[in-house]
């Protein structure tokens, strides 16, 4: 069965904001590899629209090869967007979800394929509530944002995880790999 991996960037003060981190070549390559080892990426509307930035690099490449490599990887992965307001998506590899989040994820998990990534804070919270996250990958950047959306700000139930691995980057960021060990403990 395919794994559902919640992969997200956060700050030392647990603010989830894609613009608050310290992106560099090493992190771009890390996320490129994560995308290449998966075949589906779930987004909410806000993150999907933010990630549209990467489409521009396909037409106008950056001087930074790692950014271009990431742009290619994010372009080719299938993206399923959950939105109540979008009527269409403008990325060829993206579709709007036609089921609710739980039904979509349960269907995807039963299909053959690689891992399923979840890259939106709101979807990760909902899937944690549904006990459908198999792994959390939290990339913690050495930044205190001071304000913004708390990573797990709207999580209703206690969740317990076991640290499986970690990866330290030269920027001082660290990715922690967790898997759930109990439900509502």
N, C-alpha and C positions, 0 to 999 in steps of 0.2 A: 504494500500500500504506500502511496506517495506521502511524503512528509509535508506538513504545512509549517513554514518557517516565517516567523515574524522578525523581520530584519529592519532595524531603525537606528538612526543617529539620535544621540541625546547629549546634553551637557552635564557638567558635574552637579548642577542643581536640578537635574531631571527635567529639563525643558526640551521638548521635542520640536525642533525647528530646523528644517533642512538648510537654512541659511546661517545658523548659529555656529556650525562646526568649522573645522579647519581642513578643508579639502586639499589634498596634495596628490602627487602622482601615485604614491604607494596606496592610498585609500581608493583612488579611482581604479587601480588595477585589482585591488581586493574585491571591490564590488563588481567589476567586469567579470572576474572569475566566478563569483557567486551567481551572477545572471547566466553565465555560460553553463553552469551546472544545474540549472533549473529550466523549466520550459513554460511556466505560467507565472504572471505577476498580477496581484490584486491591488487595485488602487481605489481610493475614494476620489471624489471630484477634485478637491483642492490639491491633493498631491499629484494627481494626473495632470492637471493644468500647469502646476509648477514644473513638472518633469518635461513638459513640452519644450523647455529650453534646449534639451539635448537634440531635438530635431534640427535646430538651426546649425549645429556643428556638422551634420551630415552634408549640408549644402555649402557651408562655409567653415571648413575645418580650422581648429585651433592650432597654434604653434606647439601646443603640448600634446604629444602623442597619446599619453594616458587618457586624456579627456576624449580624444577622438575614438580610442578603443572602447571606452565606456559608452560613448554615443552609439557605436555600432552594436554593442551588446544589448543595450536597452531598446534599440530600435527593433531588433529581430525577435525579442522575446514576446510571446503572446501576453497581452495586457487585457484584463477584464476590469472594467470601471463600474463602480457602484455609485449611482447618483440618482437623486429624485428630480434634478433640474435639467441635466444635460439631455438633449434630444438626439444628439449624434456625437461622434468622436472623429477627430481629424487625423489620427495616426493610423496608418494602414494595418499595423499589427495590434490594434486595440478594438475592442467591442464593448458595448454596454451590456451589463449583466441583465439577463432576462429572468432570473430567479432571485429570491432573497439570498442573503449572504450564507446562511446555514445550508440551504438546499444546494446552492452552487458549489460550496466547498465539499459537501458530502458526495456530490456527483463527481467532482474532480478527483477526489481521493480514491475513488473506485476505478478510475480510468488508468490505463497504462501511461507511463511517462516519468519525467524527472520531478524534482521537488517543486512545490508551489510556494512562491514567495508572497509575503504580505508586506507592503511598504508604506502603509498609511496608519497613523496612530489610531484613528477612530476604528478602523477595521480590526487592528490587533486587539484593541479593548473588547470589541464585540465578540471576536473569536475566542479570547480568553474566557469571557463569560459563558460561552457555549462549550468550553473545554475542547476546542478544536485546534489549538496551537500545539504542535509537537516539539517545537524548539523556538527559543528566543535568541536572537543575535543582537545584542545591544552594543553599539559602538559609542563609547563614552569619550567625548572630546574634552580636552583640558581647558574648558571655558566655563565661566559662570555667566549665564545669560541675563539673570536678574528678573526677567519677566517673560511670559509666554505661556504656552499650553503645557501643563504638567503631563509627563509621559503617560502615567496611569491615572490621571485625575478623575476619570469617571468610572473607574473599576469598582464594582459593588462588593465583590466577594474576595476573600483572602485566597491567594494562590501561593503555593510553595514550589520551589524549583531547586534543582541540583546543578551546580556548576560542572560542565563537562569539559570545557576547554577555554583557553583565552589566547588572544593574539595581540601583542603590543606593537604599535607602529612608531616609527622614528619621531613623529610629530608629538608623541605623548598620548595620543588616542589609544584606546584599548577596546577590543571587541571581546565581550564575554558571551560564551555559548551556554545556554541553560536549557534544561528539559524539565517539564513538570514531573513532580514525584507524588503529588497527592492532589485531591480535589477537595476544596473547601475545608482544609485542615485548620 
